[in-house]
Amino acid sequence: MIIDDQHYDVIIIGTGAGGGTLAHKLAPTGKKILLLERGEFQAKESSEVEDLELFKKEQYHAPEQWYDQNGEPFSPQTNYAVGGNTKTYSGVLMRLRERDFEEVQHQSGVSPAWELTYKDFEPYYTEAETLYQVHGKTGDDPTEPPHSTSYPFAEVTHESPIQEISHGLSKQGLHPAYLPLGLGDQGRTDSEDTGATPATNYPNVTLKTSAQVVCLHTNSSGSEIKAVQAQVGTQDYLFLGDIVVVACGAVNSAALLLRSANEKHPNGIANRSGLVGRNLMKQQLSVVIQLASSTNSGLFQRTIGINDFYWGDGDFPYPMGHVQNSGGILQDVLFAEAPPILSVFTRIMPGFGLRQLATRSIGWWLQTEDLPNPDNRVRLAGEKLHLDYQPSNVEAHDRLVYRWVDVLKAVEAAQPALFNRSTYPRSDMPIQVVAHQCGTCKFGEDPATSVLDLNCRAHEVENLYVVDSSFFPSSASVSPALTVIANALRVGDHLIQRLHG
Ligand SMILES: Cc1cc2nc3c(=O)[nH]c(=O)nc-3n(C[C@H](O)[C@H](O)[C@H](O)COP(=O)(O)OP(=O)(O)OC[C@H]3O[C@@H](n4cnc5c(N)ncnc54)[C@H](O)[C@@H]3O)c2cc1C
């Protein structure tokens, strides 16, 4: 084991939405900061998928296996690289709705209140939208919470087939809105280009890649993290720092704390509550495909979002969720899990190849809030990482899918020339799609019912913070990244005060 002879003020583990953003926030303090990232720099991909088969299969899966609750292995759809999952995300950067911070009755239970309100997060959402160059427009979506300032950049307009559909949806009395998108000169803004790399331009910030943290070591009383053990390439290192921030993503952060159990923390670091790894949420995600009469490029952005069913409707009084168009099917990474449904079309339209079908298809993502359930959890069995997971709000999600298919049928009936009405195959995202994972170290004021305090500091460990999607007490139905980013900026303010205190 090599002991790094430097002393760091802050060690941040992981450079995704949480860790990369926090590094950017803390870099100007001049404090000595070390970033440890298990992945490498990821080459910018061409926006077009050259090989649909590869896209469908393993390109976007981590080279490791996790196990479901029945012990079946799977390759998680998660990305180990500088920038984490923001290197493959779609860049849709939405705020949670104001009511998402409150207690809400759902079809299969209660979504708990956060112990901070939307107002507490609002300034950080604004800061996050500026940093990640969000292009958007307020005013179209009745569920959009109040913004203290408008988006820093104008909305991205729809590709023409999507524009036609947007008109059709408005005619049905719905409120299609422009999706807020993080976009810079190089395409989607991510936590490498926007967070980690600008941070390392400061001489006080060091980034080590291929540096997988395997264990946190506490002092003898267990009150502080004393050392961070990492495998850097093939060497084992110990790094010493005053403040340690875990930002490995909700599954891996919980796994690291559990794996680091010691005499003073027998059930895992900071786990007196028994909640580390529990309440894993990952939203119910499905895709529904619609077949257009004309071809499209297959390479456009997601631009349209619909929240008319977010809180329910006249027929169903419980929240159903959020709908957005998929990007062009040849570039939408999440779609990598779903192409089997294109084979439904190959049966209807013999003679059409997958690529031809993809460029005539319009995909719709449907997202429904997942409720916290202590039995849904990250669990270690020896070296094996298990996700024990049962979905919640299943009926609400089905309702959303049926409602949406009804909407598509109504739009198509009104614009028959645009579409080839036939069938609307649906694909539900399996366990390996952990894109919207959250909740495994929830924050709150009471150490008996939460892992982190409201500053995302572990209740039991004075210098340990978790700054990624782990802190979410509920998952909401909109995508999580902007809230992870905003929270990192919020915790960053707290840490700046602490570092200067
Ligand atoms: C295909 C896809 C599309 C998505 N699209 C959207 C979208 O459009 N909008 C949206 O809001 N969200 C989207 N998401 C979700 C979004 O990417 C995540 O919510 C966000 O990245 C979570 O940030 P995080 O900091 O919690 O974790 P991550 O971004 O996953 O970062 C965790 C980092 O920790 C590193 N790491 C893990 N373990 C270790 C270890 N032991 N030692 C050192 N480093 C470690 C990882 O390599 C990674 O860099 C998408 C996700 C996927 C996969």
The ligand as an ORCA input file, in Angstrom:
! r2SCAN-3c Opt
* xyz 0 1
  C     -28.579      7.016    -20.556
  C     -28.942      8.017    -19.496
  C     -29.688      9.141    -19.821
  C     -30.028     10.073    -18.832
  N     -30.686     11.207    -19.192
  C     -30.974     12.134    -18.235
  C     -31.581     13.365    -18.571
  O     -31.810     13.674    -19.748
  N     -31.892     14.231    -17.577
  C     -31.601     13.959    -16.258
  O     -31.938     14.773    -15.397
  N     -30.997     12.826    -15.913
  C     -30.659     11.911    -16.870
  N     -29.993     10.779    -16.520
  C     -29.639     10.606    -15.105
  C     -28.404     11.427    -14.711
  O     -27.329     11.101    -15.556
  C     -28.081     11.136    -13.248
  O     -29.198     11.520    -12.454
  C     -26.864     11.884    -12.721
  O     -25.730     11.688    -13.534
  C     -26.579     11.413    -11.300
  O     -25.462     12.093    -10.791
  P     -24.596     11.454     -9.613
  O     -23.573     12.446     -9.237
  O     -25.541     10.947     -8.582
  O     -23.912     10.148    -10.241
  P     -23.071      9.902    -11.568
  O     -23.281     10.974    -12.555
  O     -23.359      8.500    -11.956
  O     -21.556      9.997    -11.076
  C     -20.964      9.038    -10.240
  C     -19.453      9.044    -10.510
  O     -18.774      8.288     -9.513
  C     -17.791      7.458    -10.122
  N     -17.580      6.335     -9.211
  C     -18.465      5.360     -8.873
  N     -17.926      4.549     -7.955
  C     -16.661      5.011     -7.702
  C     -15.619      4.592     -6.824
  N     -15.767      3.534     -6.017
  N     -14.442      5.283     -6.828
  C     -14.277      6.376     -7.638
  N     -15.263      6.821     -8.486
  C     -16.444      6.141     -8.490
  C     -18.420      7.099    -11.462
  O     -17.461      6.648    -12.396
  C     -19.073      8.432    -11.848
  O     -18.148      9.276    -12.503
  C     -29.630      9.842    -17.480
  C     -28.872      8.716    -17.165
  C     -28.525      7.808    -18.147
  C     -27.685      6.611    -17.775
*
